Amino acid sequence: MDKDWNTFLRPYVQAVDELKIKFRGMRKEFQESGAHTPIEFVTGRVKPVFSIQEKMQRRFIEPDLLEADMQDIAGIRIMCQFVEDIYQVVELLRKRKDMHIVEERDYITNKKPSGYRSYHVIIEYPVQMTTGEKKILAEIQVRTLSMNFWATIEHSLNYKYQGEFPAEIKARLQRAAEAAFQLDQEMSAIREEIQEAQQLFSYGKAPNSHKPKIDLGKEDQPDAQDEDRDS
């Protein structure tokens, strides 16, 4: 495929940069209002060229249909503390006027056979280029920290086994996925207690609290790894 990839990917790079700023701004707005923020941290990436080409071959995507048929060239990942936060974030996305939701896939209620859980939102996002407005598709994955831990490990193993996991590894991954979700459910059961404790810590109201507040620097987390979850 004879393509100027730098030019082709430029609007996707810009979209990822803009979306990360916007979602991090949402997080900061919740924090400054003193409310619980459903967004723990945000990462993003543009799919590497070799990954785009591999997926084009595997999915039989024609070059002329690449922009329409490959929805995850631009990818954003929003991490949450609780499962309830995921659905709050999705509701916030539905209300935004600067993007249009094309499709939603709830892999939390309907987990994948592998055990994978996440909520995927495909959006159409307008990028303002020097040549005018260009609308591109982007995928937003919303998941808890435990879901993300499992998905990151499974993704790494997938590169080693190319999707053909040994039976023992496959079974262990499925059990680990259920254990991760059980952790999410347990945390949800005491969510109000956790949020109250976090509020006390954040504002230095805990008994005998004399330590300075530490900025954990969540905005400096490494950007998301490239994942193809629709294979």
RASUL-V837704 format. One record per residue. N is the residue number from 0. RES is the residue in one small letter. PHI is phi in radians with two decimals (999 if undefined). PSI is psi in degrees with one decimal (NA if undefined). BURIAL is b if it has 24 or more other C-alpha atoms within 12 Angstrom, else e. Layout:
BEGIN
N;RES;PHI;PSI;BURIAL  N;RES;PHI;PSI;BURIAL
END
This chain:
BEGIN
0;m;999;116.7;e  1;d;-1.54;100.5;e  2;k;-2.49;141.0;e  3;d;-1.43;93.2;e  4;w;-1.16;-35.1;e  5;n;-1.06;-44.0;e  6;t;-1.19;-42.6;e  7;f;-1.07;-41.8;b  8;l;-1.49;-10.6;b  9;r;-0.95;-49.1;e  10;p;-1.13;-28.8;b  11;y;-1.22;-40.1;b  12;v;-1.09;-44.7;b  13;q;-1.11;-40.8;b  14;a;-1.09;-44.9;b  15;v;-1.07;-44.6;b  16;d;-1.06;-44.4;b  17;e;-1.17;-43.4;b  18;l;-1.16;-38.2;b  19;k;-1.07;-43.2;b  20;i;-1.10;-42.5;e  21;k;-1.16;-44.5;b  22;f;-1.27;-33.3;b  23;r;-1.20;-31.9;b  24;g;-1.15;-37.9;e  25;m;-1.07;-43.8;b  26;r;-1.04;-45.7;b  27;k;-1.12;-36.2;e  28;e;-1.09;-42.8;e  29;f;-1.09;-44.3;e  30;q;-1.08;-44.5;e  31;e;-1.23;-22.3;e  32;s;-1.46;-7.9;e  33;g;1.43;6.2;e  34;a;-1.59;158.8;e  35;h;-1.12;131.0;b  36;t;-1.66;127.3;b  37;p;-1.28;-11.4;b  38;i;-1.78;116.2;b  39;e;-1.42;-52.4;b  40;f;-2.82;167.6;b  41;v;-2.26;135.6;b  42;t;-2.29;170.3;b  43;g;-2.86;160.6;b  44;r;-2.76;159.5;b  45;v;-1.85;132.1;b  46;k;-1.03;130.9;b  47;p;-1.09;153.9;b  48;v;-1.02;-44.4;e  49;f;-1.08;-33.9;e  50;s;-1.26;-37.8;e  51;i;-1.08;-46.6;b  52;q;-1.13;-40.4;e  53;e;-1.10;-41.5;e  54;k;-1.22;-34.8;b  55;m;-1.05;-41.7;b  56;q;-1.19;-44.9;e  57;r;-1.17;-34.9;e  58;r;-1.72;0.9;e  59;f;0.98;47.0;e  60;i;-1.54;123.7;e  61;e;-1.27;142.3;e  62;p;-0.92;-38.4;e  63;d;-1.21;-18.8;e  64;l;-1.85;9.2;e  65;l;-1.01;-47.3;b  66;e;-1.10;-33.7;b  67;a;-1.52;-33.4;e  68;d;-1.61;-23.0;e  69;m;-1.84;105.4;b  70;q;-1.56;-7.3;b  71;d;-2.05;25.8;b  72;i;-1.07;-42.0;b  73;a;-1.75;126.0;b  74;g;-2.27;133.4;b  75;i;-2.11;139.1;b  76;r;-2.14;126.5;b  77;i;-1.95;119.2;b  78;m;-1.68;141.0;b  79;c;-2.23;159.2;b  80;q;-1.40;-40.0;b  81;f;-2.18;153.6;b  82;v;-1.02;-39.0;b  83;e;-1.04;-33.3;b  84;d;-1.11;-35.0;b  85;i;-1.01;-47.7;b  86;y;-1.25;-27.7;b  87;q;-1.18;-41.6;e  88;v;-1.10;-43.3;b  89;v;-1.05;-41.1;b  90;e;-1.13;-37.7;e  91;l;-1.12;-38.4;e  92;l;-1.13;-39.5;b  93;r;-1.10;-28.1;e  94;k;-1.52;-11.5;e  95;r;-1.27;144.6;e  96;k;-1.75;-7.7;e  97;d;-1.67;9.0;e  98;m;-2.71;157.5;b  99;h;-2.13;124.5;e  100;i;-1.34;124.5;b  101;v;-1.66;-37.5;e  102;e;-2.76;148.9;e  103;e;-2.23;140.1;b  104;r;-2.30;113.7;b  105;d;-1.65;94.2;b  106;y;-1.59;14.9;b  107;i;-1.65;-53.8;b  108;t;-1.16;-36.9;e  109;n;-2.07;78.4;e  110;k;-1.14;156.5;e  111;k;-1.37;158.4;e  112;p;-0.96;-29.6;e  113;s;-1.22;-19.2;b  114;g;1.88;-6.2;b  115;y;-1.06;132.7;b  116;r;-2.28;137.2;b  117;s;-3.11;165.5;b  118;y;-2.03;121.3;b  119;h;-1.86;133.2;b  120;v;-2.18;121.8;b  121;i;-1.68;124.6;b  122;i;-2.08;154.9;b  123;e;-1.78;123.2;b  124;y;-2.17;127.5;b  125;p;-1.47;122.9;b  126;v;-1.85;131.3;b  127;q;-1.59;106.3;e  128;m;-1.78;168.7;e  129;t;-1.12;-24.1;e  130;t;-1.57;-0.7;e  131;g;2.16;-173.4;e  132;e;-1.36;137.1;e  133;k;-2.27;124.2;e  134;k;-1.63;126.6;e  135;i;-2.16;159.7;b  136;l;-1.61;142.3;b  137;a;-2.45;149.1;b  138;e;-1.89;129.3;b  139;i;-1.94;120.9;b  140;q;-1.80;126.9;b  141;v;-2.06;123.7;b  142;r;-2.69;163.9;b  143;t;-1.41;169.3;b  144;l;-1.11;-38.7;b  145;s;-1.23;-38.3;b  146;m;-1.06;-40.2;b  147;n;-1.19;-39.6;b  148;f;-1.03;-48.9;b  149;w;-1.07;-46.6;b  150;a;-1.10;-37.1;b  151;t;-1.15;-43.1;b  152;i;-1.14;-45.7;e  153;e;-1.08;-37.7;b  154;h;-1.14;-41.1;b  155;s;-1.11;-44.4;e  156;l;-1.14;-31.5;e  157;n;-1.11;-34.4;e  158;y;-1.14;-36.1;e  159;k;-1.24;-43.7;e  160;y;-1.76;-2.7;e  161;q;0.92;41.2;e  162;g;1.45;-11.5;e  163;e;-1.75;75.8;e  164;f;-1.28;140.2;e  165;p;-1.02;150.6;e  166;a;-0.98;-40.5;e  167;e;-1.15;-44.0;e  168;i;-1.11;-43.7;e  169;k;-1.04;-44.6;e  170;a;-1.14;-40.8;e  171;r;-1.15;-39.5;e  172;l;-1.10;-41.2;b  173;q;-1.13;-40.2;b  174;r;-1.17;-39.1;e  175;a;-1.13;-37.6;b  176;a;-1.10;-41.8;b  177;e;-1.19;-36.8;b  178;a;-1.14;-40.2;e  179;a;-1.11;-40.8;b  180;f;-1.24;-33.9;b  181;q;-1.09;-38.3;e  182;l;-1.07;-44.6;e  183;d;-1.04;-41.8;b  184;q;-1.17;-39.6;e  185;e;-1.13;-41.3;e  186;m;-1.16;-35.4;b  187;s;-1.13;-33.5;e  188;a;-1.15;-28.0;e  189;i;-2.03;27.5;e  190;r;-1.02;-43.2;e  191;e;-1.11;-40.3;e  192;e;-1.11;-42.6;e  193;i;-1.12;-45.6;e  194;q;-1.13;-38.7;e  195;e;-1.11;-42.7;e  196;a;-1.11;-40.0;e  197;q;-1.16;-37.7;e  198;q;-1.11;-43.9;e  199;l;-1.08;-42.1;e  200;f;-1.17;-43.3;e  201;s;-1.10;-35.4;e  202;y;-1.83;13.9;e  203;g;1.11;31.8;e  204;k;-1.74;0.2;e  205;a;-1.19;148.0;e  206;p;-0.99;136.1;e  207;n;1.05;25.0;e  208;s;-1.42;116.5;e  209;h;-2.32;-0.5;e  210;k;-1.43;142.9;e  211;p;-1.16;148.8;e  212;k;-1.17;135.4;e  213;i;-1.86;127.6;e  214;d;-1.45;114.3;e  215;l;-1.30;-8.2;e  216;g;1.14;40.4;e  217;k;-1.11;-25.2;e  218;e;-1.24;-12.4;e  219;d;-1.74;14.6;e  220;q;-1.09;148.1;e  221;p;-1.08;146.9;e  222;d;-1.16;160.8;b  223;a;-1.10;144.2;b  224;q;-1.25;156.0;b  225;d;-1.30;121.9;b  226;e;-2.27;139.0;b  227;d;-2.02;101.4;b  228;r;-1.74;4.6;b  229;d;-1.89;20.1;e  230;s;-1.40;NA;e
END
